[in-house]
Amino acid sequence: MVVEDPGVALVTGASAGIGEEYAKQLASHGFDLILTARRKERLDSLADKLTDKHSIKVEVIQGDLFETSDVDKIAAHIKTIKNLDCLVNNAGFGTDLDFLDGNSDINLFINMLNLHCKVPMQFTHAALPGMIKRDRGHIANISSVASLLFHGYQDPIYDSTKAFLSVFSEVIQLKLNILKSKVKVKAICPGWTVTEIHDKLKNFDRSPYAWMNVDEVVKIALDAYKSDDIIVITGDVNVQRVQKSRKEARETPGRYFYY
Ligand SMILES: NC(=O)c1ccc[n+]([C@@H]2O[C@H](COP(=O)([O-])OP(=O)(O)OC[C@H]3O[C@@H](n4cnc5c(N)ncnc54)[C@H](OP(=O)(O)O)[C@@H]3O)[C@@H](O)[C@H]2O)c1
């Protein structure tokens, strides 16, 4: 990825996993950073390392994106950044609670809906006008291959919130294309990626899946920085999974009604 005169990149969920790796790779490309998450000590330590290693500025904003006041505060801050070139809507989490079980906590699913849909929508709304005006910038919405694969073993809320992110990104980019804008909005769709997200799931068996590391995933995502492609599926193995699942869905009776 080559970006001339990189400005500021804001990364949500920068205290771990894919967000932390985005921060590292964006820093190596010369972006100044705004890093946000709840665990401030991790953000401070990452900020210290990145400012030591690269000649960049790093600002840390502690915020809990389940809290409307923190989301509003960060959205208001985004509107004030004159040279915001990159927004990475990455913060997210998984769950093994069963939506179909009446005893599962609805508040957890509401938090997931807000974190995966409302927050990226609000931050994109705050960032886009400035980017469109300057005719440059990139928004990466960290979705998932789960947004493109549908079968009964998946999680209804995680997958549908990620499907929102993919469709949201695609439609905004199509509108930007009509405006002939150079601003890029992408849905980044990783498959199984080694991070902390699965550690919080009880009885999660890592063995059956094709795992990728965060550095490969973020490199692929950033290689697509200026491309015209909107849905970025990271890795051949994941592209094949999506193609197979789409074909099966089309061909399985009882899924789609064609008249
Ligand atoms: N790993 C995978 O296999 C995979 C695959 C496809 C898509 N993804 C997506 O990739 C994104 C990053 O996940 P990851 O795998 O890197 O997970 P991770 O290692 O668990 O990191 C999640 C990040 O989100 C932040 N976060 C979570 N809840 C938050 C809240 N309420 N407020 C603010 N920040 C919050 C966490 O920070 P704090 O806890 O410090 O707040 C952390 O920095 C997610 O959107 C996930 O759905 C992951």
Ligand as a Chemical Component Dictionary entry (heavy atoms), coordinates in Angstrom:
data_LIG
# 
_chem_comp.id                   LIG 
_chem_comp.type                 NON-POLYMER 
_chem_comp.pdbx_formal_charge   0 
_chem_comp.three_letter_code    LIG 
# 
loop_
_chem_comp_atom.comp_id 
_chem_comp_atom.atom_id 
_chem_comp_atom.alt_atom_id 
_chem_comp_atom.type_symbol 
_chem_comp_atom.charge 
_chem_comp_atom.model_Cartn_x 
_chem_comp_atom.model_Cartn_y 
_chem_comp_atom.model_Cartn_z 
_chem_comp_atom.pdbx_ordinal 
LIG N1  N1  N 0  -10.887 -13.117 14.795 1  
LIG C1  C1  C 0  -11.704 -13.582 13.858 2  
LIG O1  O1  O 0  -11.717 -14.809 13.543 3  
LIG C2  C2  C 0  -12.598 -12.631 13.132 4  
LIG C3  C3  C 0  -13.167 -13.052 11.919 5  
LIG C4  C4  C 0  -14.014 -12.186 11.236 6  
LIG C5  C5  C 0  -14.264 -10.923 11.730 7  
LIG N2  N2  N 1  -13.697 -10.539 12.921 8  
LIG C6  C6  C 0  -14.016 -9.186  13.402 9  
LIG O2  O2  O 0  -12.824 -8.476  13.614 10 
LIG C7  C7  C 0  -13.048 -7.443  14.587 11 
LIG C8  C8  C 0  -11.931 -7.470  15.608 12 
LIG O3  O3  O 0  -12.011 -8.676  16.339 13 
LIG P1  P1  P 0  -10.727 -9.471  16.865 14 
LIG O4  O4  O 0  -10.849 -10.846 16.343 15 
LIG O5  O5  O -1 -9.502  -8.676  16.638 16 
LIG O6  O6  O 0  -11.127 -9.540  18.422 17 
LIG P2  P2  P 0  -10.366 -9.170  19.781 18 
LIG O7  O7  O 0  -8.948  -9.620  19.722 19 
LIG O8  O8  O 0  -11.229 -9.708  20.868 20 
LIG O9  O9  O 0  -10.408 -7.572  19.772 21 
LIG C9  C9  C 0  -11.650 -6.899  19.877 22 
LIG C10 C10 C 0  -11.408 -5.416  20.030 23 
LIG O10 O10 O 0  -12.700 -4.774  20.133 24 
LIG C11 C11 C 0  -12.689 -3.934  21.268 25 
LIG N3  N3  N 0  -14.015 -3.832  21.862 26 
LIG C12 C12 C 0  -14.875 -4.843  22.158 27 
LIG N4  N4  N 0  -15.961 -4.364  22.779 28 
LIG C13 C13 C 0  -15.790 -3.016  22.887 29 
LIG C14 C14 C 0  -16.560 -1.965  23.464 30 
LIG N5  N5  N 0  -17.712 -2.181  24.094 31 
LIG N6  N6  N 0  -16.074 -0.703  23.377 32 
LIG C15 C15 C 0  -14.897 -0.453  22.770 33 
LIG N7  N7  N 0  -14.127 -1.407  22.213 34 
LIG C16 C16 C 0  -14.570 -2.677  22.290 35 
LIG C17 C17 C 0  -11.720 -4.597  22.235 36 
LIG O11 O11 O 0  -11.162 -3.608  23.117 37 
LIG P3  P3  P 0  -11.432 -3.492  24.700 38 
LIG O12 O12 O 0  -11.840 -4.849  25.207 39 
LIG O13 O13 O 0  -10.119 -3.012  25.237 40 
LIG O14 O14 O 0  -12.513 -2.475  24.795 41 
LIG C18 C18 C 0  -10.648 -5.096  21.285 42 
LIG O15 O15 O 0  -9.718  -4.076  21.021 43 
LIG C19 C19 C 0  -14.438 -7.725  15.189 44 
LIG O16 O16 O 0  -15.373 -6.829  14.630 45 
LIG C20 C20 C 0  -14.728 -9.153  14.765 46 
LIG O17 O17 O 0  -16.104 -9.405  14.644 47 
LIG C21 C21 C 0  -12.872 -11.362 13.616 48 
# 
loop_
_chem_comp_bond.comp_id 
_chem_comp_bond.atom_id_1 
_chem_comp_bond.atom_id_2 
_chem_comp_bond.value_order 
_chem_comp_bond.pdbx_ordinal 
LIG N1  C1  SING 1  
LIG C1  O1  DOUB 2  
LIG C1  C2  SING 3  
LIG C2  C3  SING 4  
LIG C2  C21 DOUB 5  
LIG C3  C4  DOUB 6  
LIG C4  C5  SING 7  
LIG C5  N2  DOUB 8  
LIG N2  C6  SING 9  
LIG N2  C21 SING 10 
LIG C6  O2  SING 11 
LIG C6  C20 SING 12 
LIG O2  C7  SING 13 
LIG C7  C8  SING 14 
LIG C7  C19 SING 15 
LIG C8  O3  SING 16 
LIG O3  P1  SING 17 
LIG P1  O4  DOUB 18 
LIG P1  O5  SING 19 
LIG P1  O6  SING 20 
LIG O6  P2  SING 21 
LIG P2  O7  DOUB 22 
LIG P2  O8  SING 23 
LIG P2  O9  SING 24 
LIG O9  C9  SING 25 
LIG C9  C10 SING 26 
LIG C10 O10 SING 27 
LIG C10 C18 SING 28 
LIG O10 C11 SING 29 
LIG C11 N3  SING 30 
LIG C11 C17 SING 31 
LIG N3  C12 SING 32 
LIG N3  C16 SING 33 
LIG C12 N4  DOUB 34 
LIG N4  C13 SING 35 
LIG C13 C14 SING 36 
LIG C13 C16 DOUB 37 
LIG C14 N5  SING 38 
LIG C14 N6  DOUB 39 
LIG N6  C15 SING 40 
LIG C15 N7  DOUB 41 
LIG N7  C16 SING 42 
LIG C17 O11 SING 43 
LIG C17 C18 SING 44 
LIG O11 P3  SING 45 
LIG P3  O12 DOUB 46 
LIG P3  O13 SING 47 
LIG P3  O14 SING 48 
LIG C18 O15 SING 49 
LIG C19 O16 SING 50 
LIG C19 C20 SING 51 
LIG C20 O17 SING 52 
# 
